[in-house]
Amino acid sequence: MSVILKIRKNGKLAGGVIALSLSIWILMEGANNSSLKDFFRGSSSNSVMTINGTKIQPKEFEIRAKEMETLMAVYNPQQKMDEAGRAQIREQVMQVMILDAVLGKQCDKLGITTTDEEKNELIYGANADQLVKRFSFQGQALFNNPETGAFDPARVKGIEKDLANPPKDANPQIYEKINEQFSAVKEYVVRMNRINKFNAIFTSSVYSPLYQSKKMLEDRNAIASIRLVKVPYSSIPDTKVTVTDDDLNNFIQKHKAMFEIDQPVRGIEFVSVDIVPSATDTASVLSFMADIKHDFASTKDNKNFVNSKSDDASFSEAFVNKKMLTTPYVDSIFAKSLDSIYGPYYENGFYKMTKVTERKTLPDSVKCRHILIKTKDKDKDMLDSAVAQTRIDSIVNAIKGGASFDTMVVKFSDDDGSKKDGGVYWWSLAQRQGLSKEFGDFVFDGHPGEKKTVHVSNPNYSGYHYIEILEHKNPSDAIKIATVTKILTPSETTSQDIFNKANEFAGKSANAADFDKNIKTFILEKKLSENIRINTFNINNIGASRELIRWLFEHKIGDISGAIEVEKQKYVIAKITSAQEKGTSGITSSNRPMLEQRVKDEMKAKQIIQNCQGKPNLEAIATATSQQVQQFDTIAVGNSLIPGLGYEPKVVGYAFYSGLQPNAVSPGIKGAGGVYFISVLNRRNNPEDPQFAQRVQEDRARQEGQLRNALGQMMQTLIPKMADIKYYPANF
């Protein structure tokens, strides 16, 4: 369809945000949890990974990664496609491929397939997949009917026919790009269909018992009043408890679930040498700016001058006010006279010079109303130009003769978007560039009360507007500017010097002792990164670097890396400080502080409980521990967060424990903030809600909805743990 020919060559990709998260859940039968020992270099596998024995080849992984990049470009064009963005996409692809492989086998067992008829419906049917319906290129929804704005399945095959046989005068790059993107969408939609079916089958089985909702609502009506003494763990100095590695290991064994890891991880210490411009590089850019400043001030062809001299060619004819010009130098720029230059100044990685080329007073926003008679709508002829002009003239004459503007809008205007508002629009100065020039010039440069017929012709439509300016708001100083920008980057000489420094450090750091010594010699800063997973693409505190991750899983604790470039921004030299394989984690530098605190708290809790044994009441406990007796009158069984205490579910549990009689003193309760001794004053129920039965049904529906939504999150973590996955980072 000729709509493709209307897309500008250099337009930006736009569209909705792709719904990449798949709400899927699975119950694995006899999943094999074998260890991941084949990750090191020299493995006989040439795969990226194996999933339950199925090999994922590098080529297959890259195809899927490219597909995901394409989908992101279509549906989430704001996603940066730098190294960090690609690394994030590759992590997502790896997770999705695991789900595909595991759930695909389950679909095979259950006989869940996608028939040819279903494929046709997914792409070409009236109920096509949402990704097909929302497919767009450069902000234009290709499959929407231009008249109704709704998805038109007939346009899908029409566009595909055009893509297969583009006109001779068409831009082949645009056709190739659209074809590439839509092919990726079709592949993804068809492949995911049976997984979505599995998800629908499973989530449809979610059931929340009615009695559970009834019990929960009844519990919410239960209230208790209690008195308590809190003895903080901090009341016993840390010096009074001694923690050994055996104590820490015993804690780990008692709480294995907290320390289970489903894949190998590494920890490192590292230094980085940033790849940044030198003083010489700065001087070179400033010298360039000085050389062109006179010519910039004197030129009348600002557009060509800016576009030929700038690294960021962004010349614009738009007027801007102070609100629109987002730079800390806005006041200084607005203070310049016509054809004078502010700068050079440094901003966001660029040195800039800005010239004021025009100045006038313009409103911050305008209110206007209009009636539009179209002659063309994109590629479709609507009305002969002479007929349209005669029609708009008749409308104008009718209004001048007393006809209602609102009535004329509803009856004749071809702008459906403003009919319900009487043809009224508010436009800000920032939006002016998006308006047709003839329309924008009149409403901003005219005066309230003025009326005019203007003829407009642009790629979206052509026609005649009858416009009335209703209001101008906040008139203020506005200027046109021209800005020359030069990026400040390291020169080749600077980059080589930085590499030499990083390489020298690495060369002199043959072992851990040399590494630590040379940090001081080279005046560098030692940093840490923990829990680096074998299947990750981004490293905390470093960035995207598969090269470094490959190195980590090919070496052992104490090894020192060479200088590894990261995202063209820095060189990193790393020392491996910890290595954990799949299974129960041991003591590491990252978990030791938490372990020591937990074990100390347990030891202190035992001492506190022992010291309070035999105390007959709360007052005696408070006196013995130098604490106070506190009272809380609105403890709710359904709320473990106690105002003034924090999250203490055990205290709430004891408040409603039938075995704790009123006015008796509880045993010591080990909580998050200390040891609690409580006494229940009374337990009661609030009056029953007259809408209780309805509330039960509503709560049940809410719980079922929450459970369905939770399945996707649970799946993301459960399936990789239950599947037998081996990663081969050398092949990533």
Legacy VTK file of the C-alpha trace (Angstrom):
# vtk DataFile Version 3.0
C-alpha trace
ASCII
DATASET POLYDATA
POINTS 732 float
0.000 0.000 0.000
1.231 3.438 -0.814
1.033 4.394 2.860
4.548 2.980 3.174
5.841 5.525 0.689
4.686 8.320 2.973
7.002 7.292 5.798
9.981 9.620 6.037
13.383 8.086 5.498
14.916 9.291 8.742
11.899 9.195 11.067
12.227 7.804 14.557
10.723 4.448 15.453
7.723 4.726 17.725
5.112 2.463 19.165
3.711 0.941 22.286
5.629 -0.981 24.885
5.950 -4.711 24.200
4.520 -6.984 26.824
7.550 -9.253 27.131
6.728 -10.822 30.506
4.898 -14.147 29.980
2.509 -15.158 32.741
3.398 -18.849 32.742
3.601 -21.557 35.425
4.543 -25.189 35.358
4.616 -28.198 37.648
7.715 -30.179 36.609
7.620 -33.948 36.924
10.797 -35.386 38.365
13.025 -32.511 37.263
16.688 -33.359 37.494
18.767 -30.901 39.533
22.255 -31.849 38.370
25.151 -29.540 39.190
26.720 -27.086 36.738
30.271 -28.263 36.384
30.765 -27.908 32.655
31.079 -24.142 32.498
34.850 -23.893 32.176
36.897 -23.428 29.029
37.732 -26.649 27.276
34.218 -28.046 27.596
33.391 -30.367 24.704
30.107 -28.490 24.212
29.964 -25.774 21.570
26.600 -24.602 22.943
25.634 -21.428 24.744
23.760 -23.623 27.207
21.932 -26.921 27.512
18.418 -27.121 28.968
17.453 -30.569 30.206
19.961 -31.951 27.695
18.793 -29.834 24.745
21.631 -27.796 23.239
21.163 -24.119 22.456
23.657 -23.200 19.749
25.267 -19.721 19.571
23.663 -19.059 16.174
20.194 -19.871 17.517
20.763 -17.642 20.538
21.929 -14.730 18.377
18.908 -15.092 16.075
16.601 -14.887 19.070
18.541 -11.944 20.499
18.289 -10.125 17.175
14.567 -10.874 17.084
14.112 -9.398 20.556
16.111 -6.298 19.604
13.800 -5.862 16.623
10.699 -6.232 18.780
12.060 -3.678 21.248
12.762 -1.249 18.413
9.141 -1.547 17.261
7.274 -1.543 20.561
9.678 0.199 22.923
11.814 2.596 20.876
12.931 4.374 24.066
15.019 1.322 24.983
18.668 2.245 24.421
20.487 -0.050 22.025
23.911 0.522 23.564
25.972 -2.253 25.128
23.988 -2.070 28.373
20.676 -2.245 26.479
21.820 -5.226 24.425
23.095 -6.947 27.563
19.702 -6.505 29.212
17.957 -7.933 26.146
20.271 -10.955 26.067
19.532 -11.732 29.702
15.812 -11.629 28.886
16.335 -13.834 25.826
18.157 -16.431 27.903
15.291 -16.586 30.402
12.666 -16.768 27.645
14.563 -19.564 25.869
14.620 -21.558 29.108
10.867 -21.119 29.434
10.390 -22.041 25.763
12.413 -25.233 26.106
10.880 -26.426 29.375
7.295 -25.465 28.657
7.602 -26.615 25.040
8.127 -30.174 26.237
5.136 -29.896 28.529
3.064 -28.652 25.580
4.260 -31.660 23.558
3.123 -34.016 26.330
-0.282 -32.345 26.539
-0.746 -32.126 22.775
-0.901 -28.341 22.747
-0.130 -27.154 19.207
-0.733 -24.217 16.889
-2.616 -25.241 13.754
-2.260 -23.575 10.364
-5.733 -22.102 10.805
-4.674 -20.590 14.131
-1.500 -19.156 12.614
-3.575 -17.494 9.940
-5.950 -16.061 12.545
-3.068 -14.821 14.720
-1.624 -12.780 11.848
-4.455 -12.028 9.425
-7.658 -12.537 11.384
-10.033 -10.035 12.923
-8.831 -11.256 16.333
-5.140 -11.092 15.467
-2.552 -11.036 18.221
-2.183 -7.661 19.945
1.413 -7.335 18.726
0.177 -7.570 15.140
-2.616 -5.076 15.757
-0.197 -2.564 17.292
2.574 -2.982 14.715
3.859 0.417 13.617
6.746 1.943 11.731
8.084 5.411 12.480
5.055 6.179 14.610
2.494 5.102 11.998
0.197 2.137 12.710
0.373 0.371 9.348
-2.624 -1.908 9.830
-5.115 0.683 11.063
-7.854 1.949 8.789
-7.052 5.663 8.168
-10.728 6.591 8.352
-11.725 4.730 11.514
-8.343 4.378 13.221
-9.237 0.738 14.005
-7.280 -2.376 13.104
-8.128 -3.576 9.587
-7.046 -7.213 8.988
-7.303 -6.744 5.202
-4.460 -4.218 5.361
-2.052 -6.852 6.721
-1.990 -8.862 3.510
-2.084 -5.659 1.481
1.039 -4.335 3.218
2.765 -7.706 2.835
1.992 -7.667 -0.894
3.556 -4.213 -1.189
6.601 -5.371 0.763
7.088 -8.274 -1.642
6.699 -6.049 -4.740
7.792 -2.497 -3.900
7.293 0.209 -6.542
10.337 1.110 -8.635
10.568 4.584 -7.119
10.309 3.282 -3.519
13.087 3.496 -0.948
14.265 -0.137 -0.699
15.768 0.369 2.765
12.385 1.283 4.228
10.723 -1.752 2.667
13.501 -4.029 3.911
13.254 -2.586 7.425
9.482 -2.996 7.626
9.723 -6.539 6.267
12.455 -7.434 8.790
10.468 -6.060 11.695
7.141 -7.603 10.774
8.781 -10.981 10.079
10.219 -10.888 13.605
6.785 -10.070 15.017
5.154 -12.989 13.157
7.834 -15.453 14.286
7.452 -14.359 17.898
3.645 -14.400 17.878
3.375 -17.896 16.375
6.105 -19.359 18.579
4.586 -17.975 21.773
1.023 -19.026 20.954
1.125 -22.498 22.435
2.999 -21.236 25.495
0.203 -18.707 25.942
-2.299 -21.545 25.578
-0.533 -23.484 28.314
-0.605 -20.393 30.497
-4.330 -19.878 29.875
-5.092 -23.512 30.733
-3.097 -23.366 33.928
-4.264 -19.973 35.181
-7.870 -20.918 34.469
-7.473 -23.642 37.092
-6.688 -21.150 39.850
-9.164 -21.488 42.708
-9.396 -19.644 45.994
-11.694 -21.389 48.512
-14.601 -19.343 49.769
-13.938 -20.398 53.378
-10.420 -18.938 53.138
-11.708 -15.487 52.234
-14.365 -15.757 54.941
-11.760 -16.692 57.557
-9.430 -13.883 56.505
-12.208 -11.282 56.735
-13.276 -12.623 60.118
-9.668 -12.408 61.300
-9.485 -8.797 60.218
-12.260 -8.019 62.675
-10.280 -9.540 65.560
-8.549 -6.944 67.765
-6.294 -7.428 70.778
-4.997 -5.108 73.494
-1.596 -6.059 74.863
1.127 -4.819 77.165
4.721 -5.649 76.364
8.358 -5.134 77.187
10.818 -4.981 74.324
14.432 -5.786 75.167
16.515 -4.686 72.145
19.370 -6.850 70.979
21.527 -3.726 71.214
21.094 -3.788 75.001
23.841 -6.435 75.005
27.138 -5.107 73.556
28.607 -7.030 70.614
31.739 -7.557 72.705
29.710 -9.867 74.982
29.125 -12.417 72.201
31.755 -14.269 70.200
30.873 -15.608 66.754
32.994 -18.262 65.021
32.890 -19.576 61.468
31.431 -22.795 62.887
28.541 -20.764 64.300
27.987 -19.170 60.892
28.111 -22.508 59.068
25.665 -24.019 61.575
23.273 -21.137 60.888
23.553 -21.775 57.153
22.788 -25.461 57.614
19.717 -24.658 59.731
18.443 -22.172 57.148
19.532 -23.789 53.878
16.667 -22.343 51.855
18.014 -18.840 52.474
21.394 -19.750 50.996
20.515 -21.943 48.030
21.945 -20.719 44.703
20.736 -22.168 41.419
23.857 -21.401 39.383
27.527 -20.538 39.920
28.384 -17.051 41.138
31.617 -15.121 41.567
32.786 -12.161 43.599
35.598 -9.791 42.637
37.644 -6.845 43.706
38.533 -4.591 40.800
40.006 -1.304 39.697
38.910 0.680 36.686
40.723 3.187 34.521
38.221 5.485 32.850
38.574 6.304 29.154
38.094 10.071 29.414
39.353 13.084 27.441
42.607 14.722 28.494
43.358 18.410 28.945
44.903 18.340 25.458
41.636 16.996 23.999
39.698 19.804 25.683
42.135 22.406 24.376
41.734 21.026 20.846
37.930 21.384 20.916
38.131 24.895 22.374
40.640 25.854 19.682
38.194 24.662 17.001
35.414 26.714 18.583
37.613 29.821 18.664
38.528 29.388 14.985
34.887 29.310 13.799
33.327 31.777 16.257
33.747 34.856 14.030
32.335 33.094 10.956
29.438 31.759 13.033
28.550 35.259 14.223
28.655 36.751 10.730
26.944 34.013 8.685
23.377 34.465 7.488
22.977 30.790 6.562
22.795 29.484 10.119
21.238 26.153 9.168
24.001 25.043 6.798
26.702 26.405 9.099
25.383 24.451 12.103
24.818 21.260 10.129
28.298 21.379 8.585
30.229 22.261 11.748
28.340 20.347 14.456
28.802 16.805 15.704
25.150 16.924 16.737
23.371 18.573 13.800
20.151 19.723 15.432
19.295 23.042 13.801
15.687 24.041 14.380
13.529 26.921 13.194
11.409 26.733 16.340
10.965 29.638 18.734
11.686 28.738 22.360
10.921 30.468 25.626
12.824 30.087 28.878
10.595 27.235 29.991
11.404 25.226 26.860
15.173 25.782 26.779
16.385 23.158 29.249
19.918 24.290 30.004
21.452 25.866 33.104
22.711 28.649 30.809
19.216 29.731 29.706
19.377 33.197 31.333
22.763 33.942 29.802
21.576 32.867 26.339
18.386 34.947 26.532
20.471 37.969 27.611
22.429 37.951 24.326
21.551 40.414 21.570
20.679 39.347 18.012
23.482 37.584 16.118
25.685 37.492 19.224
27.070 34.235 20.580
27.106 32.697 24.041
29.916 30.226 24.640
31.757 28.024 24.258
30.178 26.248 27.251
30.246 22.600 28.293
27.068 20.556 28.624
26.286 16.814 28.556
29.535 15.751 26.910
29.581 18.574 24.330
31.144 21.978 24.002
28.566 24.352 22.536
28.211 27.856 21.100
24.711 29.288 20.838
23.692 32.206 18.628
20.452 34.178 18.993
19.059 34.599 15.464
15.566 36.019 16.051
13.492 37.369 18.929
9.814 38.187 19.481
7.102 38.054 22.126
4.983 34.922 21.861
2.327 33.304 24.051
3.216 30.274 26.096
0.011 28.668 24.816
-2.952 29.499 22.603
-6.606 28.536 22.567
-8.277 28.443 19.174
-11.139 26.790 17.348
-11.345 25.713 13.738
-13.340 24.028 11.012
-11.444 21.818 8.561
-12.423 20.820 5.040
-9.965 18.219 3.726
-8.899 17.828 0.121
-6.579 14.855 0.789
-6.129 12.401 3.664
-2.688 10.815 3.387
-2.828 9.053 -0.019
-6.593 9.351 -0.425
-8.269 12.165 -2.405
-11.170 13.635 -0.436
-12.439 16.685 -2.346
-11.420 18.848 -5.260
-9.527 21.927 -4.031
-11.876 24.412 -5.706
-14.939 22.660 -4.244
-13.320 22.618 -0.770
-12.521 26.322 -0.966
-16.087 27.119 -2.006
-17.408 25.033 0.897
-15.185 26.736 3.523
-16.143 30.152 2.119
-19.833 29.252 2.469
-19.257 28.154 6.080
-17.443 31.415 6.874
-20.240 33.462 5.343
-22.826 31.515 7.321
-20.981 32.187 10.583
-20.648 35.862 9.723
-24.385 35.844 9.073
-25.123 34.534 12.561
-24.801 30.759 12.279
-23.401 28.966 15.332
-19.708 28.080 15.075
-20.366 24.923 17.133
-23.133 23.845 14.779
-20.917 24.372 11.723
-18.121 22.313 13.350
-20.381 19.348 14.025
-22.023 19.538 10.620
-19.055 20.150 8.319
-15.618 19.767 9.949
-13.419 16.857 8.835
-11.440 16.979 12.103
-13.198 14.292 14.140
-10.787 14.822 17.044
-12.170 18.276 17.900
-15.846 17.999 16.938
-17.050 17.142 20.418
-15.246 20.225 21.781
-16.616 22.668 19.242
-13.405 22.588 17.200
-11.394 23.910 20.171
-7.697 23.158 20.729
-5.082 24.324 23.225
-1.570 24.378 21.755
1.623 25.138 23.686
4.594 26.879 22.098
6.506 23.604 22.472
3.903 21.927 20.220
4.082 24.572 17.503
6.655 22.686 15.423
4.256 19.743 15.222
1.543 21.889 13.668
1.209 22.701 10.011
3.265 25.846 9.413
0.350 27.885 8.095
-1.836 26.927 11.070
0.901 27.495 13.684
2.031 30.822 12.236
-1.480 32.260 12.387
-2.524 31.117 15.873
0.754 32.140 17.555
1.577 35.305 15.583
-2.014 36.569 15.333
-4.103 38.171 18.074
-7.088 36.966 20.140
-10.296 37.606 18.234
-8.672 37.312 14.809
-10.244 34.937 12.277
-8.696 33.624 9.084
-8.976 30.931 6.425
-5.643 29.190 5.763
-4.744 26.525 3.231
-2.600 23.632 4.537
-0.680 20.948 2.666
1.420 18.309 4.451
2.074 14.521 4.233
-0.861 13.697 6.541
-3.571 15.768 4.902
-4.350 18.837 2.803
-7.271 21.211 3.131
-8.724 24.508 4.311
-8.997 25.676 7.929
-11.242 28.444 9.142
-9.584 29.465 12.431
-10.538 31.797 15.260
-7.960 32.714 17.936
-9.767 32.645 21.294
-7.024 33.271 23.856
-3.277 33.837 24.292
-1.728 32.852 27.626
1.449 34.152 29.277
3.113 36.141 26.469
6.882 36.217 27.031
10.238 36.649 25.345
10.929 33.920 22.761
13.987 33.389 20.601
15.274 31.319 17.714
18.733 29.925 18.299
21.443 28.167 16.331
23.867 25.963 18.274
27.178 24.475 17.133
28.136 21.414 19.194
31.416 19.481 19.332
31.613 16.284 21.312
34.486 15.994 23.777
36.007 12.536 23.361
39.444 11.053 23.999
41.810 11.314 21.052
43.666 8.267 19.774
46.740 9.392 21.679
44.771 9.801 24.902
43.051 6.439 24.451
46.413 4.736 23.907
47.877 6.368 27.020
44.924 5.175 29.104
45.230 1.653 27.742
48.964 1.654 28.475
48.300 2.640 32.089
45.678 -0.086 32.543
47.889 -2.647 30.837
50.871 -1.665 32.967
48.854 -2.150 36.143
47.660 -5.556 34.970
51.168 -6.580 33.898
52.663 -5.695 37.279
49.868 -7.428 39.247
50.834 -11.044 38.861
49.223 -12.096 42.148
46.811 -10.877 44.807
49.538 -9.221 46.883
50.875 -7.264 43.894
47.310 -6.286 42.956
46.697 -4.742 46.383
50.114 -3.025 46.441
49.774 -1.536 42.954
46.392 0.021 43.753
48.265 2.469 46.000
51.186 2.862 43.587
48.933 3.730 40.656
46.591 5.816 42.864
43.510 3.794 41.960
40.379 2.932 43.937
39.528 -0.657 44.829
35.862 -1.552 44.283
33.744 -4.664 44.840
31.188 -6.595 42.844
29.479 -9.623 44.376
27.020 -12.283 43.204
28.062 -12.224 39.551
25.994 -14.982 37.971
27.218 -17.194 35.165
24.301 -16.302 32.873
24.335 -12.552 33.409
25.453 -9.960 30.895
25.688 -6.957 33.237
27.998 -6.768 36.253
27.067 -4.657 39.256
29.224 -1.522 39.562
30.879 -2.279 36.198
28.409 -2.603 33.317
27.963 -4.925 30.340
30.986 -7.166 29.790
30.623 -10.757 28.659
34.397 -10.873 28.171
34.963 -10.291 31.879
32.249 -12.795 32.847
33.809 -15.436 30.585
37.157 -14.807 32.250
35.682 -15.102 35.758
34.266 -18.564 35.118
37.455 -19.807 33.502
39.688 -18.889 36.466
39.991 -19.481 40.186
40.071 -17.460 43.403
43.103 -15.150 43.538
43.601 -14.926 39.750
44.100 -11.464 38.231
42.618 -10.508 34.862
44.236 -8.453 32.153
42.903 -5.023 31.204
39.383 -5.660 29.865
37.548 -2.866 28.062
33.959 -2.279 29.231
31.413 -0.446 27.045
34.228 1.658 25.510
34.163 3.671 28.727
36.814 2.102 30.944
39.338 -0.689 31.435
38.761 -3.084 34.307
41.339 -5.267 36.030
39.731 -7.792 38.403
40.798 -10.158 41.158
38.540 -13.120 41.955
37.766 -13.099 45.673
34.995 -15.706 45.956
33.555 -18.585 43.960
30.305 -20.390 44.726
28.959 -23.318 42.745
25.340 -24.426 42.494
23.972 -25.607 45.825
24.187 -24.229 49.339
26.320 -21.127 49.605
29.142 -20.973 52.098
30.430 -17.929 53.953
31.367 -15.101 51.594
32.491 -11.527 52.009
29.040 -10.384 50.872
26.944 -12.545 53.213
29.264 -12.564 56.244
27.984 -9.262 57.744
24.370 -10.484 57.572
25.301 -13.913 58.937
27.255 -12.472 61.845
24.398 -10.131 62.764
21.805 -12.916 62.655
23.939 -15.250 64.779
24.753 -12.466 67.257
21.045 -11.671 67.590
20.281 -15.334 68.308
23.015 -15.468 70.949
21.802 -12.245 72.521
18.207 -13.504 72.490
19.251 -16.566 74.504
21.020 -14.360 77.060
18.039 -12.000 77.350
15.569 -14.874 77.822
17.831 -16.521 80.378
18.277 -13.256 82.321
14.474 -12.785 82.504
13.599 -16.293 83.630
11.533 -16.389 86.824
10.374 -12.777 86.592
6.712 -12.811 87.723
5.377 -9.954 85.621
6.198 -7.364 82.961
7.122 -4.740 85.522
9.799 -7.009 86.966
11.169 -7.739 83.473
11.204 -4.030 82.633
13.087 -3.220 85.848
15.631 -5.993 85.288
16.350 -4.907 81.712
16.056 -1.112 82.162
13.166 -1.000 79.669
9.581 0.266 79.812
6.206 -1.430 79.756
4.263 -0.332 76.643
0.603 -0.811 75.748
-0.935 -1.354 72.298
-4.720 -1.447 72.010
-5.337 -2.113 68.304
-3.321 -5.191 67.390
-5.004 -6.745 64.328
-4.526 -10.397 63.437
-4.301 -9.577 59.741
-1.620 -6.904 60.124
1.882 -7.825 61.248
3.042 -4.202 61.096
2.599 -2.691 64.564
2.766 1.114 64.652
5.668 2.113 66.878
7.310 -1.333 66.749
7.585 -2.284 63.086
7.091 -5.644 61.394
6.743 -8.187 64.204
4.516 -11.093 63.068
5.472 -13.322 66.028
4.245 -10.724 68.500
0.935 -10.470 66.611
0.675 -14.271 66.557
1.147 -14.536 70.320
-1.435 -11.776 70.868
-4.091 -14.124 69.404
-2.604 -17.449 70.577
-5.280 -19.221 72.585
-2.635 -20.910 74.705
-1.590 -17.529 76.130
-4.208 -16.690 78.717
-5.139 -13.048 79.472
-2.808 -11.334 81.964
-0.261 -14.163 81.761
3.301 -13.365 80.659
4.455 -14.926 77.402
7.800 -16.641 76.999
10.515 -14.564 75.344
9.559 -13.929 71.712
12.512 -13.509 69.350
11.488 -10.712 66.989
13.198 -8.568 64.381
14.170 -5.756 66.755
14.696 -7.639 70.005
13.103 -10.041 72.481
9.486 -9.353 73.455
7.569 -10.343 76.565
3.841 -9.712 76.206
0.667 -9.939 78.253
-2.791 -9.931 76.679
-5.307 -7.560 78.258
-8.266 -8.597 76.092
-9.325 -9.902 72.694
-12.460 -8.694 70.945
-14.201 -8.514 67.578
-15.318 -5.384 65.799
-18.976 -5.276 64.699
-19.578 -7.414 61.641
-19.780 -5.554 58.337
-23.418 -5.620 57.077
-21.992 -6.228 53.596
-19.905 -9.175 54.888
-21.200 -11.734 52.366
-20.514 -9.389 49.471
-17.065 -8.564 50.855
-16.259 -12.298 51.005
-17.090 -12.729 47.313
-15.085 -9.611 46.374
-12.110 -10.799 48.419
-12.236 -14.210 46.812
-12.216 -12.670 43.315
-9.344 -10.380 44.292
-7.307 -13.277 45.675
-7.810 -15.357 42.552
-6.733 -12.406 40.405
-3.641 -11.835 42.518
-2.749 -15.523 42.349
-3.025 -15.562 38.561
-0.806 -12.499 38.332
1.700 -14.038 40.735
2.190 -17.144 38.604
4.413 -15.344 36.092
6.705 -14.054 38.826
6.925 -17.477 40.453
7.660 -19.092 37.094
10.580 -16.756 36.395
12.464 -18.072 39.429
11.123 -21.624 39.745
11.634 -23.088 36.281
15.391 -22.342 36.039
15.843 -23.945 39.467
13.905 -27.065 38.549
15.445 -27.514 35.104
18.882 -29.001 34.485
20.721 -26.063 32.892
24.380 -25.933 31.979
25.942 -22.672 30.811
29.039 -22.379 28.616
30.168 -18.734 28.926
33.127 -19.266 26.585
30.569 -19.696 23.783
28.364 -16.694 24.639
LINES 1 733
732 0 1 2 3 4 5 6 7 8 9 10 11 12 13 14 15 16 17 18 19 20 21 22 23 24 25 26 27 28 29 30 31 32 33 34 35 36 37 38 39 40 41 42 43 44 45 46 47 48 49 50 51 52 53 54 55 56 57 58 59 60 61 62 63 64 65 66 67 68 69 70 71 72 73 74 75 76 77 78 79 80 81 82 83 84 85 86 87 88 89 90 91 92 93 94 95 96 97 98 99 100 101 102 103 104 105 106 107 108 109 110 111 112 113 114 115 116 117 118 119 120 121 122 123 124 125 126 127 128 129 130 131 132 133 134 135 136 137 138 139 140 141 142 143 144 145 146 147 148 149 150 151 152 153 154 155 156 157 158 159 160 161 162 163 164 165 166 167 168 169 170 171 172 173 174 175 176 177 178 179 180 181 182 183 184 185 186 187 188 189 190 191 192 193 194 195 196 197 198 199 200 201 202 203 204 205 206 207 208 209 210 211 212 213 214 215 216 217 218 219 220 221 222 223 224 225 226 227 228 229 230 231 232 233 234 235 236 237 238 239 240 241 242 243 244 245 246 247 248 249 250 251 252 253 254 255 256 257 258 259 260 261 262 263 264 265 266 267 268 269 270 271 272 273 274 275 276 277 278 279 280 281 282 283 284 285 286 287 288 289 290 291 292 293 294 295 296 297 298 299 300 301 302 303 304 305 306 307 308 309 310 311 312 313 314 315 316 317 318 319 320 321 322 323 324 325 326 327 328 329 330 331 332 333 334 335 336 337 338 339 340 341 342 343 344 345 346 347 348 349 350 351 352 353 354 355 356 357 358 359 360 361 362 363 364 365 366 367 368 369 370 371 372 373 374 375 376 377 378 379 380 381 382 383 384 385 386 387 388 389 390 391 392 393 394 395 396 397 398 399 400 401 402 403 404 405 406 407 408 409 410 411 412 413 414 415 416 417 418 419 420 421 422 423 424 425 426 427 428 429 430 431 432 433 434 435 436 437 438 439 440 441 442 443 444 445 446 447 448 449 450 451 452 453 454 455 456 457 458 459 460 461 462 463 464 465 466 467 468 469 470 471 472 473 474 475 476 477 478 479 480 481 482 483 484 485 486 487 488 489 490 491 492 493 494 495 496 497 498 499 500 501 502 503 504 505 506 507 508 509 510 511 512 513 514 515 516 517 518 519 520 521 522 523 524 525 526 527 528 529 530 531 532 533 534 535 536 537 538 539 540 541 542 543 544 545 546 547 548 549 550 551 552 553 554 555 556 557 558 559 560 561 562 563 564 565 566 567 568 569 570 571 572 573 574 575 576 577 578 579 580 581 582 583 584 585 586 587 588 589 590 591 592 593 594 595 596 597 598 599 600 601 602 603 604 605 606 607 608 609 610 611 612 613 614 615 616 617 618 619 620 621 622 623 624 625 626 627 628 629 630 631 632 633 634 635 636 637 638 639 640 641 642 643 644 645 646 647 648 649 650 651 652 653 654 655 656 657 658 659 660 661 662 663 664 665 666 667 668 669 670 671 672 673 674 675 676 677 678 679 680 681 682 683 684 685 686 687 688 689 690 691 692 693 694 695 696 697 698 699 700 701 702 703 704 705 706 707 708 709 710 711 712 713 714 715 716 717 718 719 720 721 722 723 724 725 726 727 728 729 730 731
